[in-house]
Amino acid sequence: MHDAMQCLYCQFPEALRAGLLISAVCAMLGVFVILKRAVFIGITLSEVATCGVAAAFLLGIPPFAGSLALVLAAVGALAIPFDNQRIPRDTLMGIIFIAASALAVLLVSKSGTGLMEVNAVLYGDLILASKKELAILFAVLVPALAGFLLFLRPSLYSFLDREAAKVLGIRTWIWETLFFLMLGAVISATSQIAGALLVFCYLVVCPATALVLSKRIKVVLALAPLLGMLATFLGMVVSFNYDLPTNQTICIIACILFVVGAGVKRLVSLSLR
């Protein structure tokens, strides 16, 4: 195992660094996505980002530019007041998700790329992360994380206690909009490398595991990125050892950690009765 880890870092240093960074930032932001009960927006924006990457390939522009443009447009569309009682907002997200999923395949089919390139665009492949992609990740994710931590207090009030936020004069809609714009930028930067499935996994499974293990928000915010990085590291080692797809292996490891965490929490609860 030690030799495998050493070989992994020697052969794929960018992939390991990218995976650890993506998992940490996405898992921390995912805590707020779950608390807001907006889980579906994670997979919707991930799929829109993938569609943006596919469009960028067809137009010959940088993938991040295409991804960011479509994701910010989707966030803007979802931010528009939608008061139709017969059609909930989740339905609008579902329509965007379906359109983005189908359009991504159609765009890639017209781009003249091969099967491997198609899979890389639609599903991502962490192991293929390059130095240029790693630089883009650092340029987007590090400032996003710094801003998130700097303005953590108003964000917490906006997401957890809207009444207290109003009393304190915090404009919740501003902070929520800023959060989802930042989330959109993060998803745009990560989707080409990690793919929609893995990004969604980091946004949901890892923070969900942290929320199962603790009720204290500060503990959850610290635990979620640690669990994300653990799942990434273990998943990459397992995939390297057994020649398995990296992204999907990480997802399975993250789900196993959730099941183990939920089981441990249940056993502890039963023992304290």
C-alpha positions as CSV (number, residue, x, y, z in Angstrom):
1,M,0.0,0.0,0.0
2,H,2.8,2.4,0.9
3,D,4.5,1.7,-2.5
4,A,1.2,2.3,-4.3
5,M,0.8,5.6,-2.5
6,Q,4.3,6.6,-3.4
7,C,3.8,5.7,-7.1
8,L,0.5,7.5,-7.1
9,Y,2.1,10.8,-6.0
10,C,5.1,10.3,-8.2
11,Q,3.1,9.6,-11.4
12,F,0.0,11.7,-10.8
13,P,1.0,14.6,-8.5
14,E,-1.4,17.1,-10.2
15,A,-4.3,14.6,-9.9
16,L,-3.8,14.1,-6.2
17,R,-3.5,17.8,-5.5
18,A,-6.5,18.6,-7.6
19,G,-8.6,15.9,-6.0
20,L,-7.7,17.0,-2.5
21,L,-8.4,20.7,-3.2
22,I,-11.7,20.0,-5.1
23,S,-13.0,17.6,-2.4
24,A,-12.1,20.0,0.5
25,V,-13.8,23.1,-1.0
26,C,-16.8,21.3,-2.5
27,A,-17.5,19.4,0.7
28,M,-17.4,22.6,2.8
29,L,-19.7,24.4,0.4
30,G,-21.9,21.3,0.3
31,V,-22.8,21.7,4.0
32,F,-24.7,24.9,3.1
33,V,-26.3,23.3,0.0
34,I,-27.7,20.5,2.2
35,L,-28.8,22.9,5.0
36,K,-30.6,25.1,2.4
37,R,-32.3,21.9,1.1
38,A,-31.0,22.7,-2.3
39,V,-29.3,19.4,-3.1
40,F,-30.7,19.2,-6.6
41,I,-29.1,22.5,-7.5
42,G,-25.7,20.9,-7.1
43,I,-26.3,18.2,-9.8
44,T,-28.1,20.8,-12.0
45,L,-25.2,23.2,-12.0
46,S,-22.7,20.4,-12.4
47,E,-24.5,19.2,-15.5
48,V,-24.8,22.8,-16.8
49,A,-21.0,23.2,-16.3
50,T,-20.4,20.0,-18.3
51,C,-22.6,21.4,-21.1
52,G,-20.5,24.6,-21.0
53,V,-17.3,22.5,-21.4
54,A,-18.9,20.7,-24.4
55,A,-19.9,24.0,-25.9
56,A,-16.4,25.4,-25.4
57,F,-14.9,22.4,-27.2
58,L,-17.2,23.0,-30.2
59,L,-16.5,26.8,-30.3
60,G,-12.8,26.5,-29.7
61,I,-12.8,28.6,-26.5
62,P,-11.3,27.8,-23.1
63,P,-13.4,25.1,-21.3
64,F,-13.6,27.2,-18.1
65,A,-14.9,30.2,-20.0
66,G,-17.7,28.2,-21.6
67,S,-18.5,26.4,-18.3
68,L,-18.6,29.6,-16.2
69,A,-20.8,31.5,-18.7
70,L,-23.5,28.8,-18.7
71,V,-23.4,28.2,-15.0
72,L,-23.7,31.9,-14.1
73,A,-26.6,32.1,-16.6
74,A,-28.3,29.2,-14.9
75,V,-27.8,30.7,-11.4
76,G,-29.2,34.0,-12.7
77,A,-32.3,32.1,-14.2
78,L,-32.9,30.3,-10.9
79,A,-32.6,33.6,-8.9
80,I,-35.5,35.1,-10.8
81,P,-38.7,35.1,-8.6
82,F,-40.8,32.2,-9.6
83,D,-44.3,32.3,-8.0
84,N,-46.2,29.7,-10.0
85,Q,-47.8,27.5,-7.3
86,R,-48.6,24.7,-9.7
87,I,-45.0,24.3,-10.8
88,P,-42.4,24.3,-8.0
89,R,-38.9,25.7,-8.5
90,D,-37.5,22.1,-8.4
91,T,-39.3,21.5,-11.6
92,L,-37.5,24.4,-13.2
93,M,-34.2,22.9,-12.1
94,G,-35.2,19.6,-13.5
95,I,-35.9,21.1,-16.9
96,I,-32.5,22.9,-16.8
97,F,-30.8,19.6,-15.8
98,I,-32.5,17.6,-18.7
99,A,-31.7,20.3,-21.3
100,A,-28.1,20.5,-20.2
101,S,-27.6,16.8,-20.1
102,A,-29.0,16.3,-23.6
103,L,-27.3,19.3,-25.1
104,A,-23.9,18.3,-23.7
105,V,-24.1,15.0,-25.6
106,L,-25.3,16.7,-28.8
107,L,-22.6,19.3,-28.7
108,V,-19.8,16.8,-28.1
109,S,-21.2,14.6,-31.0
110,K,-20.7,17.5,-33.3
111,S,-17.3,18.6,-32.0
112,G,-15.4,15.9,-34.0
113,T,-13.6,14.4,-31.0
114,G,-13.1,10.8,-30.3
115,L,-14.7,8.5,-27.8
116,M,-12.1,9.0,-25.1
117,E,-12.4,12.8,-25.4
118,V,-16.2,12.5,-25.2
119,N,-16.0,10.6,-22.0
120,A,-13.4,13.0,-20.6
121,V,-15.7,15.9,-21.4
122,L,-18.9,14.4,-20.1
123,Y,-17.7,12.5,-17.1
124,G,-14.3,14.0,-16.3
125,D,-11.2,12.1,-15.3
126,L,-9.3,13.2,-12.2
127,I,-6.3,11.2,-13.0
128,L,-5.7,13.3,-16.2
129,A,-5.5,16.6,-14.4
130,S,-2.8,18.8,-15.9
131,K,-0.7,21.6,-14.4
132,K,-2.8,24.2,-16.3
133,E,-6.0,22.8,-14.9
134,L,-4.5,22.7,-11.4
135,A,-3.5,26.4,-11.8
136,I,-7.1,27.3,-12.7
137,L,-8.4,25.4,-9.7
138,F,-6.1,27.3,-7.3
139,A,-7.0,30.6,-8.9
140,V,-10.7,30.0,-8.5
141,L,-11.1,27.7,-5.5
142,V,-8.7,29.3,-3.0
143,P,-10.2,32.8,-3.3
144,A,-13.7,31.2,-3.1
145,L,-12.8,29.4,0.1
146,A,-11.2,32.5,1.6
147,G,-14.3,34.6,0.8
148,F,-16.6,31.9,2.2
149,L,-14.7,31.7,5.5
150,L,-14.3,35.5,5.7
151,F,-18.1,36.0,5.4
152,L,-19.1,32.8,7.3
153,R,-21.1,34.6,10.0
154,P,-23.7,36.4,7.7
155,S,-23.9,33.2,5.6
156,L,-24.7,31.1,8.6
157,Y,-27.4,33.4,9.7
158,S,-28.8,33.6,6.2
159,F,-29.0,29.8,5.8
160,L,-29.8,28.7,9.4
161,D,-31.8,31.5,11.0
162,R,-33.4,33.9,8.7
163,E,-35.4,35.6,11.4
164,A,-32.3,36.4,13.4
165,A,-30.6,37.6,10.2
166,K,-33.4,40.1,9.7
167,V,-33.1,41.4,13.2
168,L,-29.4,41.8,12.7
169,G,-30.0,43.7,9.5
170,I,-28.5,40.9,7.3
171,R,-30.0,40.9,3.8
172,T,-30.3,37.1,3.4
173,W,-31.1,37.2,-0.3
174,I,-27.9,39.0,-1.1
175,W,-25.8,36.5,0.8
176,E,-27.7,33.5,-0.6
177,T,-27.2,34.9,-4.2
178,L,-23.5,35.5,-3.6
179,F,-23.1,32.0,-2.2
180,F,-24.7,30.4,-5.2
181,L,-22.7,32.5,-7.6
182,M,-19.6,31.4,-5.8
183,L,-20.8,27.8,-5.9
184,G,-21.3,28.2,-9.7
185,A,-17.8,29.5,-10.2
186,V,-16.4,26.6,-8.1
187,I,-18.4,24.0,-10.0
188,S,-17.3,25.6,-13.4
189,A,-13.7,25.2,-12.4
190,T,-14.0,21.6,-11.1
191,S,-16.4,19.9,-13.6
192,Q,-14.0,19.5,-16.5
193,I,-11.5,17.6,-14.2
194,A,-13.8,15.9,-11.8
195,G,-17.0,15.5,-13.9
196,A,-20.6,16.1,-12.8
197,L,-20.9,12.9,-10.8
198,L,-17.8,13.4,-8.6
199,V,-18.5,17.1,-8.0
200,F,-22.1,16.2,-7.0
201,C,-20.7,13.5,-4.7
202,Y,-18.4,16.0,-2.9
203,L,-21.3,18.4,-2.6
204,V,-23.7,15.9,-1.1
205,V,-22.2,12.7,0.3
206,C,-19.3,14.1,2.3
207,P,-21.2,16.9,4.0
208,A,-24.1,14.5,4.6
209,T,-21.7,12.1,6.4
210,A,-20.4,15.0,8.5
211,L,-23.9,16.1,9.4
212,V,-24.7,12.5,10.5
213,L,-21.7,12.5,12.8
214,S,-22.1,15.8,14.4
215,K,-24.8,18.5,15.1
216,R,-22.4,21.3,15.7
217,I,-22.0,23.4,12.6
218,K,-18.4,24.3,13.2
219,V,-17.5,20.6,13.6
220,V,-19.4,19.7,10.5
221,L,-17.6,22.4,8.5
222,A,-14.3,21.0,9.6
223,L,-15.3,17.4,9.2
224,A,-16.8,17.5,5.7
225,P,-13.6,18.5,3.9
226,L,-11.6,16.0,5.9
227,L,-14.0,13.3,4.8
228,G,-13.9,14.5,1.2
229,M,-10.1,14.4,1.2
230,L,-10.1,10.9,2.8
231,A,-12.5,9.6,0.2
232,T,-10.3,11.1,-2.5
233,F,-7.1,9.7,-1.2
234,L,-8.5,6.2,-0.5
235,G,-10.3,6.1,-3.9
236,M,-7.2,7.1,-5.8
237,V,-5.1,4.4,-4.1
238,V,-7.8,1.7,-4.7
239,S,-8.3,2.7,-8.3
240,F,-4.5,2.8,-8.8
241,N,-4.0,-0.7,-7.2
242,Y,-6.9,-2.4,-9.0
243,D,-7.0,-0.5,-12.3
244,L,-10.5,1.0,-11.7
245,P,-12.0,4.3,-12.9
246,T,-10.8,6.9,-10.5
247,N,-13.9,9.2,-10.2
248,Q,-16.4,6.3,-9.7
249,T,-14.1,4.6,-7.2
250,I,-13.9,7.8,-5.1
251,C,-17.7,8.1,-5.2
252,I,-18.1,4.5,-3.9
253,I,-15.6,5.1,-1.1
254,A,-17.5,8.3,-0.1
255,C,-20.7,6.3,0.0
256,I,-19.1,3.6,2.1
257,L,-17.8,6.3,4.5
258,F,-21.4,7.6,4.8
259,V,-22.8,4.1,5.6
260,V,-20.0,3.5,8.1
261,G,-20.5,6.9,9.7
262,A,-24.3,6.4,10.0
263,G,-23.8,2.9,11.4
264,V,-21.3,4.2,14.0
265,K,-23.6,7.0,15.0
266,R,-26.5,4.6,15.4
267,L,-24.5,2.2,17.6
268,V,-23.3,5.1,19.8
269,S,-26.9,6.3,20.1
270,L,-28.1,2.8,21.1
271,S,-25.3,2.4,23.6
272,L,-26.2,5.7,25.4
273,R,-29.8,4.7,25.9
